[in-house]
Amino acid sequence: MKNILLICTCMLFLCEVESKAQVQNVIVEKYYISDANDATDTINGRVLQAGSITYRIYVELKSGCKLRKIYGDANHALKIMSTDTFYNNIDRPNAYFGYLINNLWFSSNPTLALDSWLTLGLGAKYYSGIIKPKDTDGSSIVAGMGGLLVNNDPNAGIPLSVADGFVNDTVTLGTWLDDGFKNSSNVDTSIFGSVNSGTAFISNSAYLQQNSGVDGGVGNKILVAQLTTKGELSFELNIEVIDTNGYIIKYVANGDTLLPNEKISPYLKFPPVCGCTDANYLEFSEVYGCLNPDSCKTLVVFGCMDPMACNYNPSANYNIQSLCCYPGLCNDRDLAIVCPDLTSKRIELYPNPVNDVLTLEVTTARVETINYFIYDSFGRLLIEKSSSMTTGISQLHIDVTNLKTGVYMIRILKEGTTDGKMFVKY
């Protein structure tokens, strides 16, 4: 147990990254692409431009978690922007959010199905929003009336006449709250209302909240917005998540200022910022939402970087001060592991870093059997084997081809004593 705790201490950086996994992805689905026929539908001068793309935004959470709120605050603005105006159909009676829309209205006004709005889970009254490939119950959208909504551009996936992205949902939810969208007359004057059009919604105070929280069923992909624009879409979202223990955690898109109980999620910014997303490299940062392979250059070498410590590691580039061991003060650690230079040179390990075969060189005073154990960066036992050693120096060749790239520890048990070394698989 002591050795496993030691590994977890060394991997503190990686363990912290693992703890932020409630937000697993944000999916931007191309729901529909408007064509020239759709552009003929004009209501009071509001035109659905040909080439406009209707996007649906889904937040994918860890199974068992719920989405409670989408918001902006003083440190983290809620931003939804385009290089062109967002489309909204004027004939939408006071249903400013997706969860209030009645999909029966689509039969007389098909392009209402392409409006821009925010929501939490529901795409219409009594209907959850779901990505089209998972929608198998047909379509409630009357595509074809007046030549509207019939474009089958493959870039938008399944046609709306086949799948509309709605599934029946009669779950009773708690109280809905919102602020920052409506004027004193309770009319939404933002880009999501039927009064004004615009290219951006930016607010440090607006929010939409469902007190009970919503989940996305199998896969837990929760619809949060539908946005139609001919321009280039970008957004920064901030959300509150109810985790599997019932605690509320805030995830934000911008980590310039993080308060207690706030965590940054790179997925909440679109387009995502690409960089090194592999925590085994020094260039890793949690702000990156996609991988740029060329950005991961320097493998992390954990260790004590204090030259005064007996286990000073001149090869280390990431200091773990709590690992440093000083003569007379080693906090009851196994000296053979943390300060191998103070013990006899009983094991050698090479090459390090290793790609395929790791050579373990063991010095023994007699014929005996040793046991060795390989742990990953989270202290999980991956390999456990034993081998007979002859007197003197013996070599074991260990196949590590199937190990993923990362940092590992090998622990050797012989003569009732324990030795250990870390190695990197690349």
N, C-alpha and C positions, 0 to 999 in steps of 0.2 A: 504494500500500500504506500509506503514511504517513497518508493521509486516512482510510482504512478503520480503521486502528488508533485514530485520534483519535475516530472515531464510537463504537467499542467502549468506549473509555475513558469517554466521556460517558454511555454507556448502561450503566455498571457495575451499577447497581441492577437493570435489566431482565435483564442477562446472568446475574446471580446467581439470579433467579427461574427463568430457563430451565434452569439447571443442576439444578434440583430436580424434574425431570419424570419420574423413574423411577416414582413413585407417581402414577398418572394419575386414579384415582378409587376410591371404595369404594361398592359397589352393595349396597343393602339390598332384597332381593327378598321379597315376600310369597309364601311357598311354599304355604300352606294356611290356611284359616280354619275352625276347628272349629264344629260345630253341635250341636244337642240330641241327635242320634243318637250323636255321638262321645262326648258326656258320659255316656252309659250304660255306657261301658267303664271299670270301676273295678277296680283291682288293689290289694289290701291298703289300700284307702282312698285311694289316689292317684287323683284325679279330673282328667280332661281337661275343663276348664271350657268350656262353650259360649261362643263368641266369642273364644276364644284364637286368636292369630295365630302361625303358625310362620314365622319369618324365616330367610332364608339370607343370610349376609354374604360378599361377594366383594371381594377386593382386586385392582384392575386395575393391572397393572404395564406399563411400557414393553416392547415386544417384545424378547425376548432376555434379559430379567431373570428371576431366580428368587426365590421367597420361601423364606427359610431358617428364620425363627423368629418367633413371637409371644410377647411377654414383658412383664413388669413389672420395674422396678428401683427403686433408692432415690429417684431423681428423677422417675420417670415410672411411676405405678401403672397396672397393667392393670385396667380397670374395665368390668364388664358388669352393668347394673342394670335394674330394672323397678319400676314402682309396684305390681306384683302378683308372685306367686311364679312361678318358672320351672317348666315341666312336665318331668318325667322318668318314663318307664315303669320300673317296678321290675324287670321281667323282662328284664334286659340283662346277661348273664353276664360280668362283669369287662371289658366293652368300654367303657371310660370315654371314649374319644376316637372321633371319627367314622371315622378310618381303620381302626379295629379292628372295626367293626360288620359282621356278616354279613347281607347283605340277604335271604338265604334265610329268616331269622327272621321277616320281615314276613308270610309266608304264614300263620303261626299266631298272630301278634300284630301286627295292622296298625298300631296306634297307636305301636308302637315306632319307626315311620318318622318320628314327630314329636318325638322326644327332643331335649333340649338338649345340645349338645356342642361342643367345639372340634376343629379338625383343620387340616391343611395340604394342600389340594388334594383329597384323597380323601374321598368321602362314605360309603364302605363299602369293605371289602376288595376290591381289584381293580377299583374303580369310582371314577372322578373325579366330583366334583360339578360340575354345569353348570347355568346358568340355564335354566329350562324352555323358553323360546322356541327355544333352540338344541338341545334334546333331541328327536331325530327317530327314536329306536330303540324307542319304546313305553315300557311301564311294567312294573316288576317288583312293584309294590305291588298287592295283591289288594283293590282298593277294592270295597266293597259287602258284604263278609263281615260279617254281623251289623249291617248298615246303617252301617258305619264308612267314613270317608274318602270319602264320595260327595258332599259339599257342593261345588257348582259355583259358589260365590260369585264373580262376575266381578272383584271386588277382589283376588282371589288368582290371577288369570290362568288359565292352562290347567289343567283338572282333573287330579288325580293319576292318574286312570285312563288318561289319554292320555299324559302325560309325567311321569316321576318325578324328573327332574334327575340321573340317573345315566347315565354312559357307560362302557363297558368300558375299563379301563386296566391293562395288565399290565407297565408299566415297572417295572424293578427299582430301588428306591430304597435309599439308604444307611441309616445308623443313625438311629433315632428316640430322642430324649431328652425327658424331661419332669420337672418338679419343682414342688412347691407345691400339688398337688391331693390327694395321698393321705396317709393317716396311716401310722403305723409298721407297721400290718398290711397295707399296700399296698392299702387300700380308699379309693376316692375319696369323701371326705366333703364335698366342695364342692357347689355347686348343680348340677354336671354329673354327679354320681354318683347311684346309686340309693338311697343311705342317707338323705340329708337333702335337703329342699327349702328354698328361700330366695328372696329378692328381689335379692340382690347378690353378686357375686364381685369383690372388690377385693384386689389383691396387689401388693406391691413386690418380689416375688422369684419368682413362678411363671413358668414358661415351657414352651412346646412347641416342639421343634426337630427339623428334618429336615436332617441334615448336608449332604446333596447339594443341597438346595434343590428346589423344585417349580415347574413353570410351568403355565399354564392353557391351553396350546394356542393356537388361533387366537383373537385378542383378548386373550389372557393374563389372563383373569379367574380368580382362584384362590380357591376356597372356604376360608374360615377358621372359620366357625361356623354352627351351626344353633341357633336359640333359639325356644322356644315360651312365650308368656306372654299373659295377658289384659290386662296393664298396658301402660304407655307405656315403650317400650324406649329405653335410652341406653347409650352405650359410649365408651370411650377405648382405642384399641389402639396398641401399639408393635410395630414389626416390624423385622426385619433382611432386607435385600435384597441378593442377589448381582447386581451390575450386569453389563453386557455385557463388561466387562474382567476379570471375576472378583473384583472388590473387594467387600467387605461394607460396606454403608452402613446406618446405623440411622436410621429415621424414627419420630418420636414425635408424639403427639397434643397434648402440652402443652409449650410452648416457654419456660416460666418459667426453666428451667435447661437450657442446651444445652452439652454437652461436645464436644470435637473428634470429628469423624466422626458427629455427630448432627445431623439436620435435622428441622425441623417440617413436618408435612404436615397441612393443614387437613381433608383427607378422612378422617383417622383418628378424628375426633370426630363422634359422632352423638347428637342431631340437630346438624347443622352450624351453626356461627356465621356469620350472614350480614353482609356489609358490602361495602366496595369491593374488588373483585377485579381491577380494571383498574390495572396498574402504571404507566399514564400519568398517574395522579392521585396527589396528595399523600396522600389518605386511604387509599390502598392498604395492605393488610397481608396477610402470608402466612398469618395465622391464620384468615382467612375461607375457608369452604368453599362458599359460595354468594353470589350477587350480590344486593345491595340497591341498585337503580339510584339511589335518592335519596342514597346515601352518597358517591358519586363527584362531587365538587364543584369541586376546584381542579386544573387541569391542571399537570403538572410542567413547569417551565422550568429546564432544566439550564444551568449557567454558572458563571463565577467571581464570587463574591460578596465578594471582597476589594477595597475601594475603592482600595488602593494599587497594584493591578495595572492594566496598560495595557488589558487586556480585561475590566475590571470591568463586570458586567452588572447594572444596577439593577433589571431586570425579573425576574432569576432568583429562584427560590424553593427550588432544590435545588443546594447548592454542590458543585462538583467541583474541589477544591483543586489537583489535579494539572493542571488546565487553565490555571490562572492563569499569566499571562506578565508578567514584569517587565522593564523596559528593561535590556538587556544580558544577560538570562538567559531565553532562550526555548526552551532544550533542543532546538535544531535543528528547531523547528516551522516550518511555513509561516506567516510573519507575516501574510500576506494573509487567512488563515483565523482564527487565534487572536487577532490584534490588528488588525482591519480599520480601526480609528480611526487607526492609524499609516500607513496607505496611503491613496491617493486614493480618493474615493467613486466607485467604478466600477460598483457594482451596488446596486440596491435591490430589496426583496422585500416584497410586500404583497398582500392582507391577511395578517396573521399573528397569531393562528391563521386558517386558511383552511378553507372547507368544500368548494367546488367548483372555482373557477378561481383559480390563483395567478398573479399578475402579476410578471414578472421585468423590471426596468428596467435597461438596460445602457448605459453611456456609452462610446463608442468615438471614436477620433481619425480613423478612416477606414473605408471599406467593408471589411468582413471577415466571416469565418464563425466563429462561436463554437460550442463543444460544451458541453452541460450534462448532468449525471449526477445522479440522485436515488437516495439510499441510505436503507434503513430503519434502525431502531434497532440492528440487529445487523450493520450494515455490508454488507448484501446489496444489490447493484445492481438497482434495479427499473425505472428509465427511463434511456435513453441516446438523446439526439437532438442534431442540429445545426441551426443556423439562420443566415441571412445578416443582418447588421446594417448599417444605414446610418450615415453620419457623424453624431455627436451622440448624442442620447438615443433609444434604440429600446426598444420594449416587446414582450415575449413573453407570451402568455397560455397557461398550462399547465393542462390539465384534470387535476385530482387527485381527481376524484369516486370513482374506483375504489380509491383508497388507503384502508386501514383507519385508524381513529382511532389517533393516535400521534405520535411525534416523528421527523422526517426531516431529512436534510441534502441541500442542493443544492450541487453543485460545478460551477463555471463555468471552462472552459479557453479563454483568449483571449490572443493575442499572446505565446504561450509562458509566460504566467503563470496562476496559479490563484487564484480567489476562492471563498469558500464561506460559506454561511449555513445556520442551522437554522430549521425552521419546524414548526408543529404543525398536524396535520389533525384536525378535530373532527367 
